[in-house]
Amino acid sequence: HEAYGGQVFHGGGGGGGVWSSVFDAVRWEAHGWVGTEINYDLDDLFQGTAYQLRAGLVLRLLRRLTVDIDFTHRAMFRPDGEQQYHVELVRTVALLALTHDLWLRTVLDVDTYDEDLALQVLAGFTPAPGTALYLGYVGTSSWGHDCLSDDSHGVFLKVQWQFMPGAG
């Protein structure tokens, strides 16, 4: 039971999933869920039916390269059966360990509901515990009417140094 906007909603649902890691280099999973969901817009408050399907794949392509791909599809329907929304989310993470201390990670997110694309690139150097250097890039773009527009970009540098004075 959930109270929201002066109404009390009674919901439920269920789901399940399967996964496997038979091979050390390949892991996969798939999950599904169906049930009731509340549309939290106070101007259009209702409880409808929703479902989510999710699939993930993790590949260890080389000893130092891991790629993680995650796909989610969500949809919600109004009480009369009309579709309220549907969205696909795709997230891809690639991690490359160049050496024990130096690595590169990229994250690409695609969201069809907000119609945006986000890219993150992060390089890290950790020569000792508590000491690190990070250099990163974050960029977002959106699309509409079949064209891609750049929304924001950022570059950052973070230095972390652990100073431990002698005990003397």
C-alpha positions as CSV (number, residue, x, y, z in Angstrom):
1,H,0.0,0.0,0.0
2,E,1.2,3.5,-0.8
3,A,-0.4,6.9,-0.1
4,Y,0.4,9.7,-2.5
5,G,-1.4,12.8,-3.5
6,G,-4.3,12.1,-1.2
7,Q,-4.9,8.6,-2.7
8,V,-4.1,5.2,-1.5
9,F,-2.7,2.7,-4.0
10,H,-2.7,-1.0,-3.7
11,G,-0.2,-2.7,-5.9
12,G,1.8,-5.8,-6.5
13,G,3.8,-7.6,-9.1
14,G,6.4,-10.2,-9.7
15,G,9.3,-11.3,-11.8
16,G,12.2,-13.5,-12.2
17,G,15.5,-13.9,-13.8
18,V,18.2,-16.2,-15.1
19,W,22.0,-15.8,-15.2
20,S,25.0,-17.8,-15.9
21,S,28.8,-17.5,-15.6
22,V,29.7,-20.8,-17.1
23,F,32.8,-19.4,-18.7
24,D,35.1,-17.1,-16.8
25,A,35.3,-14.8,-19.8
26,V,31.5,-14.5,-20.3
27,R,28.7,-13.8,-17.9
28,W,25.1,-13.0,-18.8
29,E,21.8,-12.3,-17.1
30,A,18.2,-11.6,-18.0
31,H,15.4,-10.4,-15.7
32,G,11.8,-9.5,-16.1
33,W,9.2,-7.9,-14.0
34,V,5.5,-7.0,-14.4
35,G,3.2,-5.3,-11.9
36,T,1.5,-2.1,-10.9
37,E,3.1,1.2,-10.9
38,I,2.1,4.7,-9.9
39,N,2.3,7.7,-12.3
40,Y,3.5,10.3,-9.8
41,D,2.4,13.4,-11.8
42,L,-0.1,15.1,-9.5
43,D,-1.9,16.5,-12.6
44,D,-2.3,13.0,-14.0
45,L,-2.1,10.7,-11.0
46,F,-3.1,7.1,-11.6
47,Q,-2.0,3.5,-11.0
48,G,-1.2,1.5,-14.2
49,T,0.4,-1.7,-15.3
50,A,4.1,-1.7,-16.0
51,Y,6.8,-4.1,-17.0
52,Q,10.6,-4.2,-17.3
53,L,12.9,-6.4,-19.2
54,R,16.6,-6.3,-18.6
55,A,19.5,-8.1,-20.1
56,G,23.2,-7.8,-19.3
57,L,26.4,-9.2,-20.7
58,V,29.9,-9.0,-19.2
59,L,32.8,-10.0,-21.5
60,R,36.4,-10.3,-20.3
61,L,37.8,-10.1,-23.8
62,L,41.5,-10.0,-22.8
63,R,43.1,-10.3,-19.4
64,R,43.1,-6.6,-19.1
65,L,39.9,-5.6,-21.0
66,T,36.3,-6.0,-19.6
67,V,33.2,-4.8,-21.4
68,D,29.8,-4.7,-19.6
69,I,26.7,-4.1,-21.7
70,D,23.3,-3.6,-20.0
71,F,20.0,-3.2,-21.8
72,T,16.7,-2.3,-20.1
73,H,13.2,-1.8,-21.6
74,R,10.5,-0.4,-19.5
75,A,6.9,0.4,-20.3
76,M,3.8,1.6,-18.4
77,F,0.2,1.5,-19.4
78,R,-2.8,3.5,-18.2
79,P,-5.8,1.7,-16.7
80,D,-7.6,1.9,-20.1
81,G,-4.6,0.1,-21.8
82,E,-3.1,3.2,-23.5
83,Q,0.6,3.3,-23.3
84,Q,1.9,6.0,-20.9
85,Y,5.6,5.6,-21.7
86,H,8.2,3.3,-23.0
87,V,11.9,3.7,-22.6
88,E,15.1,1.8,-23.6
89,L,18.2,2.3,-21.6
90,V,21.6,1.1,-22.8
91,R,24.7,1.3,-20.7
92,T,28.1,0.1,-21.9
93,V,31.2,0.2,-19.6
94,A,34.6,-0.7,-20.9
95,L,37.6,-1.0,-18.5
96,L,41.1,-1.4,-19.8
97,A,43.9,-1.9,-17.3
98,L,47.0,-0.8,-19.2
99,T,49.3,-1.6,-16.3
100,H,48.7,-2.4,-12.6
101,D,48.7,1.3,-11.8
102,L,47.2,2.8,-15.0
103,W,43.7,2.2,-16.3
104,L,41.1,3.7,-18.7
105,R,37.3,3.5,-18.3
106,T,34.6,4.6,-20.7
107,V,30.9,4.7,-20.0
108,L,28.3,5.3,-22.7
109,D,24.6,5.8,-21.7
110,V,21.7,6.0,-24.1
111,D,18.2,7.0,-22.9
112,T,15.4,6.9,-25.4
113,Y,12.9,8.5,-22.9
114,D,15.0,11.7,-22.4
115,E,16.5,11.3,-25.9
116,D,20.0,11.8,-24.6
117,L,23.4,10.2,-24.9
118,A,26.1,10.6,-22.2
119,L,29.8,9.7,-22.6
120,Q,32.3,9.5,-19.7
121,V,36.0,8.8,-20.2
122,L,38.2,8.5,-17.1
123,A,41.9,7.7,-17.0
124,G,43.4,6.8,-13.6
125,F,46.9,6.4,-12.2
126,T,47.2,5.0,-8.7
127,P,50.9,4.4,-8.0
128,A,50.4,3.9,-4.2
129,P,47.5,3.5,-1.8
130,G,46.0,6.9,-1.1
131,T,47.8,8.5,-4.1
132,A,46.0,8.9,-7.4
133,L,45.7,11.1,-10.5
134,Y,42.5,11.1,-12.5
135,L,41.8,12.8,-15.8
136,G,38.3,12.7,-17.1
137,Y,35.8,13.9,-19.7
138,V,32.0,14.1,-19.5
139,G,29.8,15.0,-22.4
140,T,26.1,14.8,-23.0
141,S,24.2,15.2,-26.2
142,S,20.5,15.0,-27.1
143,W,18.6,14.2,-30.2
144,G,15.3,15.3,-31.6
145,H,14.0,15.4,-35.2
146,D,16.8,13.1,-36.3
147,C,19.7,15.3,-35.3
148,L,22.2,15.2,-32.5
149,S,23.1,18.3,-30.6
150,D,25.9,18.8,-28.1
151,D,24.5,19.9,-24.7
152,S,27.5,20.0,-22.4
153,H,31.1,19.0,-22.1
154,G,33.5,19.0,-19.2
155,V,37.1,18.0,-18.5
156,F,38.4,17.6,-15.0
157,L,41.7,16.7,-13.2
158,K,41.8,15.3,-9.7
159,V,44.9,14.7,-7.7
160,Q,44.9,12.8,-4.5
161,W,48.0,12.6,-2.4
162,Q,48.2,10.9,1.0
163,F,50.8,12.5,3.3
164,M,51.9,10.4,6.2
165,P,54.5,12.2,8.3
166,G,57.2,10.1,9.9
167,A,56.7,8.7,13.4
168,G,59.7,10.4,14.7
